[in-house]
């Protein structure tokens, strides 16, 4: 407890020291106090003597979701193509349906090709993770992640496991270093960039969509030739094996119904690329036009991640703190959710607030729920609340906790519960215990309590019977709508 409090104080004092390639000033709003939590099964479930079962046929030996949207995504942040390929079996065994790569485009080569994630206290200068967010051309392959042929081999191998590959696509801007940008872009059009100043006001829609984000050269996305150039790149990714895209800095590209002065049909054009799943990074806050982007593609809910982190760090996982997705009535199926993303990990100091155990507790909540498509951010290997960058190496695998027993079993639970309604509650009215039930078939119970808790007579919609926790092997009993069992300190229990 003492260490967590010290970590929170430390995080509050940390200033954002890196240039984020996503921009924006996300909202810090609290969840709505009026958010409603379902406490009863649907009428069709209640009328049946048998618990509703998911009717979705799972894929392959590891029983993965057949669709990205209903599974979980591992963000293999800064892993090389070959590193991801070498870990595919572990990733499949951990229940992930998809893997998101870092940007695969040709990018700025910094510090003579240095492969550090980041300078450590400016003692060295051998590379930075965010150079792959600075495209110099729209071709596949870069010095940080690997070649196009290696990308194709990764996609082919992933398919054998039933795993889908999502590419992080940086299509709002190119490098801030104009001299590093390929001459190919000038062969497309004689005015490839907007040529405006940097964004200074995130409430000014024109600035947000037409200005340079953190000095990065903003693409002239109104130009049909630029649109086709980007579309060709995306189609090539799909041809090479990509199944989906995450679009960086989505809110910084105009919509077709923005003011005529700068509106464009960029999104309508480039989304027609053949991918299965596409989502946009729309950091909430400022002039984000969140719901309008959600009409076109799935979107991130950065506010929800904040709710989850706050619940964990404040030691209060009452359902009222995290049941509301923070998206003003938008269908949760349109969301990509996370406990943390690379943006907040690298830029807002929250890395020092959450231990790996904290991340697991937050993940159990978001991945057990029926809404959203959860994304698990892979922290650097060796990272901790005392060491942000860990081994500090681009290309290598992140921390092993993405495949920990608790995380893997929650992933598998999600796959088996596709299509079932959720019921949220706090057993024994405890703000340190949360339960997410799916239909009458299964439940995930999350405890952040530091002591053993005995559950007796806890109201549940689970079918009567004896259940074995997939994580610990512990036994839980349901009789006449009442759940009993023992929660060890900090337990994550998976029942189905």
ZAMAR-735139 format. One record per residue (C-alpha): x, y, z; residue in one letter. Coordinates in steps of 0.25 Angstrom, whole numbers, padded with zeros to 4 digits, always signed. Example, Ala and Ser with C-alpha at 12.3 -4.5 7.8 and 13.67 -1.06 7.14 Angstrom:
<recs>
+0049-0018+0031A/+0055-0004+0029S/
</recs>
This chain:
<recs>
+0000+0000+0000X/+0011+0010+0004X/+0018+0007-0009X/+0006+0010-0017X/+0003+0023-0010X/+0018+0027-0013X/+0016+0023-0027X/+0004+0031-0029X/+0011+0043-0023X/+0023+0041-0032X/+0014+0040-0044X/+0007+0053-0041X/+0020+0060-0042X/+0025+0054-0055X/+0024+0063-0067X/+0021+0057-0081X/+0035+0057-0086X/+0033+0050-0100X/+0026+0055-0112X/+0013+0047-0114X/+0010+0044-0128X/-0005+0044-0125X/-0008+0058-0120X/-0020+0063-0113X/-0023+0066-0099X/-0032+0055-0094X/-0043+0057-0084X/-0041+0054-0069X/-0056+0053-0066X/-0062+0044-0056X/-0072+0033-0060X/-0086+0037-0060X/-0093+0035-0046X/-0106+0031-0054X/-0099+0019-0061X/-0108+0007-0059X/-0103-0007-0056X/-0111-0020-0061X/-0114-0028-0049X/-0123-0039-0056X/-0121-0048-0067X/-0129-0046-0080X/-0144-0051-0080X/-0140-0063-0089X/-0129-0067-0080X/-0138-0066-0068X/-0149-0075-0074X/-0139-0086-0078X/-0135-0097-0068X/-0121-0098-0076X/-0111-0086-0076X/-0110-0079-0089X/-0097-0084-0097X/-0090-0076-0107X/-0093-0081-0121X/-0080-0076-0127X/-0071-0086-0133X/-0057-0084-0128X/-0045-0085-0137X/-0034-0095-0136X/-0026-0103-0125X/-0026-0091-0116X/-0041-0087-0118X/-0039-0073-0122X/-0050-0063-0126X/-0054-0064-0141X/-0054-0049-0141X/-0045-0038-0136X/-0056-0030-0131X/-0061-0041-0121X/-0047-0045-0116X/-0035-0039-0110X/-0023-0031-0116X/-0009-0032-0112X/-0002-0019-0115X/+0012-0025-0118X/+0018-0011-0116X/+0032-0009-0123X/+0033-0024-0125X/+0040-0028-0138X/+0033-0036-0148X/+0042-0048-0145X/+0040-0046-0130X/+0025-0047-0132X/+0026-0059-0141X/+0035-0066-0130X/+0024-0064-0120X/+0012-0067-0127X/+0009-0081-0120X/+0010-0074-0107X/+0001-0063-0111X/-0009-0073-0117X/-0009-0081-0104X/-0012-0068-0096X/-0024-0067-0104X/-0022-0054-0112X/-0029-0053-0125X/-0021-0042-0131X/-0007-0036-0130X/-0005-0021-0133X/+0008-0017-0138X/+0016-0004-0137X/+0015+0004-0150X/+0022-0004-0162X/+0024+0008-0171X/+0038+0013-0176X/+0041+0023-0165X/+0052+0033-0160X/+0065+0027-0156X/+0069+0033-0143X/+0083+0033-0136X/+0089+0025-0147X/+0079+0014-0146X/+0080+0013-0131X/+0070+0003-0125X/+0067+0008-0111X/+0053+0011-0108X/+0057+0024-0101X/+0068+0032-0095X/+0069+0029-0081X/+0071+0042-0073X/+0077+0047-0086X/+0090+0040-0083X/+0091+0033-0096X/+0085+0036-0110X/+0083+0023-0117X/+0069+0023-0123X/+0055+0026-0119X/+0042+0017-0121X/+0034+0029-0127X/+0042+0029-0140X/+0033+0018-0146X/+0022+0029-0145X/+0030+0038-0154X/+0027+0032-0168X/+0037+0035-0179X/+0030+0027-0190X/+0018+0018-0191X/+0025+0005-0193X/+0025-0007-0184X/+0037-0010-0175X/+0047-0002-0166X/+0060-0003-0159X/+0052-0004-0145X/+0043-0016-0148X/+0048-0023-0161X/+0046-0025-0176X/+0034-0026-0184X/+0037-0041-0186X/+0038-0043-0171X/+0024-0036-0170X/+0018-0046-0180X/+0024-0058-0173X/+0019-0053-0160X/+0005-0052-0165X/+0005-0066-0172X/+0010-0072-0159X/+0000-0065-0151X/-0011-0070-0160X/-0008-0084-0156X/-0011-0081-0142X/-0024-0074-0145X/-0018-0061-0141X/-0021-0048-0148X/-0011-0037-0151X/-0014-0022-0149X/-0005-0011-0154X/-0003+0002-0148X/-0005+0012-0159X/+0001+0026-0158X/-0007+0033-0169X/-0009+0047-0164X/+0005+0052-0165X/+0020+0049-0169X/+0033+0052-0162X/+0036+0065-0156X/+0049+0064-0163X/+0045+0069-0177X/+0059+0065-0182X/+0057+0051-0178X/+0044+0049-0186X/+0045+0041-0199X/+0044+0048-0212X/+0033+0038-0216X/+0023+0047-0209X/+0026+0059-0218X/+0023+0050-0230X/+0009+0048-0225X/+0006+0062-0224X/+0013+0076-0224X/+0006+0079-0211X/+0007+0067-0202X/+0006+0075-0189X/-0004+0085-0183X/+0008+0094-0180X/+0001+0101-0168X/+0007+0104-0154X/+0007+0094-0142X/-0006+0092-0134X/-0007+0101-0122X/-0022+0100-0119X/-0029+0087-0118X/-0043+0093-0118X/-0040+0099-0132X/-0045+0088-0142X/-0038+0094-0154X/-0025+0095-0146X/-0027+0080-0141X/-0029+0075-0155X/-0020+0084-0164X/-0009+0088-0155X/+0004+0080-0152X/+0003+0071-0140X/+0015+0073-0131X/+0023+0078-0143X/+0020+0066-0152X/+0017+0069-0167X/+0002+0068-0168X/-0002+0061-0181X/-0011+0068-0191X/-0022+0058-0189X/-0032+0066-0197X/-0024+0063-0210X/-0030+0051-0217X/-0016+0047-0221X/-0011+0046-0207X/-0024+0038-0203X/-0021+0028-0214X/-0006+0027-0210X/-0010+0024-0196X/-0021+0014-0201X/-0011+0007-0209X/-0001+0005-0197X/-0013+0000-0188X/-0017-0010-0199X/-0003-0015-0200X/-0003-0017-0185X/-0015-0026-0187X/-0009-0033-0199X/+0003-0036-0191X/-0006-0042-0180X/-0011-0031-0171X/-0025-0033-0165X/-0028-0019-0159X/-0023-0005-0157X/-0022+0004-0145X/-0021+0018-0150X/-0012+0027-0142X/-0017+0042-0139X/-0031+0039-0145X/-0037+0052-0140X/-0026+0060-0147X/-0032+0056-0161X/-0044+0064-0166X/-0058+0057-0168X/-0067+0059-0180X/-0077+0068-0173X/-0066+0077-0167X/-0067+0092-0172X/-0066+0092-0187X/-0053+0100-0186X/-0046+0087-0182X/-0055+0075-0182X/-0051+0063-0190X/-0056+0049-0193X/-0042+0043-0189X/-0048+0033-0179X/-0058+0028-0189X/-0047+0026-0199X/-0037+0019-0191X/-0045+0010-0182X/-0049+0003-0195X/-0037-0006-0194X/-0042-0020-0191X/-0038-0021-0176X/-0047-0028-0166X/-0045-0019-0155X/-0042-0004-0154X/-0042+0006-0143X/-0037+0020-0140X/-0029+0026-0129X/-0038+0037-0125X/-0033+0042-0111X/-0045+0049-0105X/-0045+0064-0102X/-0044+0076-0110X/-0052+0076-0123X/-0051+0061-0125X/-0064+0059-0132X/-0064+0045-0126X/-0078+0040-0130X/-0076+0044-0144X/-0063+0036-0146X/-0070+0024-0139X/-0080+0025-0151X/-0069+0021-0160X/-0060+0011-0152X/-0058+0006-0138X/-0052+0016-0128X/-0043+0016-0116X/-0049+0020-0102X/-0037+0027-0095X/-0047+0032-0084X/-0051+0018-0081X/-0036+0014-0079X/-0035+0026-0069X/-0047+0021-0061X/-0041+0007-0060X/-0027+0012-0056X/-0034+0022-0046X/-0042+0010-0040X/-0030+0002-0038X/-0021+0012-0032X/-0032+0018-0023X/-0035+0004-0018X/-0049+0005-0021X/-0055-0004-0032X/-0070-0001-0029X/-0077-0003-0042X/-0081+0011-0042X/-0067+0015-0045X/-0065+0007-0057X/-0078+0002-0063X/-0080+0014-0071X/-0071+0014-0084X/-0071+0029-0084X/-0076+0030-0098X/-0089+0037-0097X/-0098+0026-0101X/-0090+0020-0113X/-0091+0005-0115X/-0080-0001-0107X/-0078-0011-0119X/-0071+0001-0126X/-0060+0003-0116X/-0046-0002-0114X/-0043-0002-0099X/-0031-0003-0091X/-0025-0002-0077X/-0013+0006-0083X/-0008+0009-0097X/+0005+0013-0102X/+0001+0028-0102X/-0002+0029-0087X/+0009+0019-0083X/+0020+0028-0090X/+0014+0041-0088X/+0006+0044-0075X/+0014+0037-0064X/+0003+0026-0061X/+0013+0015-0063X/+0018+0018-0049X/+0004+0017-0043X/+0001+0002-0048X/+0008-0010-0044X/+0007-0023-0053X/-0003-0028-0043X/-0011-0015-0044X/-0011-0017-0059X/-0017-0031-0058X/-0028-0026-0049X/-0032-0016-0059X/-0031-0025-0070X/-0040-0035-0064X/-0051-0025-0063X/-0050-0020-0077X/-0048-0033-0084X/-0059-0040-0076X/-0069-0030-0081X/-0078-0032-0093X/-0075-0018-0099X/-0063-0013-0106X/-0051-0020-0112X/-0040-0020-0101X/-0025-0017-0105X/-0014-0022-0096X/-0002-0013-0096X/+0011-0020-0096X/+0020-0012-0086X/+0035-0013-0089X/+0042-0026-0083X/+0048-0022-0069X/+0039-0010-0067X/+0033-0007-0053X/+0028+0005-0045X/+0042+0008-0043X/+0047+0006-0057X/+0039+0011-0069X/+0047+0006-0080X/+0052-0007-0074X/+0062-0014-0084X/+0060-0002-0093X/+0062-0009-0106X/+0053-0008-0119X/+0050-0021-0126X/+0050-0030-0114X/+0038-0036-0107X/+0032-0029-0096X/+0029-0034-0082X/+0024-0048-0080X/+0012-0043-0072X/+0003-0042-0085X/+0002-0058-0084X/+0001-0059-0069X/-0009-0069-0064X/-0019-0059-0060X/-0019-0051-0073X/-0019-0064-0081X/-0031-0070-0074X/-0039-0057-0075X/-0036-0056-0090X/-0041-0071-0092X/-0053-0067-0083X/-0056-0056-0093X/-0055-0065-0105X/-0065-0075-0099X/-0075-0064-0095X/-0077-0057-0108X/-0091-0052-0110X/-0096-0054-0096X/-0101-0042-0087X/-0093-0037-0075X/-0098-0035-0061X/-0089-0026-0052X/-0089-0026-0037X/-0080-0024-0025X/-0082-0036-0016X/-0085-0033-0001X/-0086-0019-0005X/-0071-0018-0005X/-0063-0007-0013X/-0051-0016-0013X/-0059-0028-0021X/-0065-0028-0034X/-0072-0039-0042X/-0075-0039-0057X/-0085-0050-0060X/-0088-0054-0075X/-0102-0060-0077X/-0103-0071-0067X/-0091-0078-0072X/-0079-0072-0066X/-0073-0061-0057X/-0060-0054-0054X/-0058-0049-0040X/-0047-0038-0037X/-0042-0035-0023X/-0033-0024-0019X/-0035-0027-0005X/-0022-0030+0003X/-0029-0041+0011X/-0036-0054+0009X/-0051-0052+0006X/-0061-0063+0009X/-0073-0061-0001X/-0086-0066+0005X/-0100-0065-0001X/-0095-0056-0012X/-0106-0053-0021X/-0103-0058-0035X/-0110-0062-0049X/-0100-0073-0051X/-0107-0087-0052X/-0107-0096-0040X/-0095-0105-0039X/-0080-0106-0035X/-0070-0098-0042X/-0055-0099-0042X/-0047-0086-0043X/-0039-0087-0056X/-0027-0079-0050X/-0025-0086-0036X/-0033-0098-0037X/-0042-0094-0025X/-0056-0098-0023X/-0069-0089-0024X/-0083-0094-0022X/-0096-0088-0027X/-0109-0092-0021X/-0122-0086-0022X/-0116-0073-0028X/-0106-0072-0017X/-0091-0073-0019X/-0081-0077-0009X/-0066-0079-0009X/-0053-0073-0004X/-0045-0062-0010X/-0030-0061-0007X/-0024-0047-0006X/-0024-0040-0019X/-0030-0052-0026X/-0035-0052-0041X/-0045-0064-0041X/-0050-0069-0055X/-0062-0078-0054X/-0070-0085-0066X/
</recs>
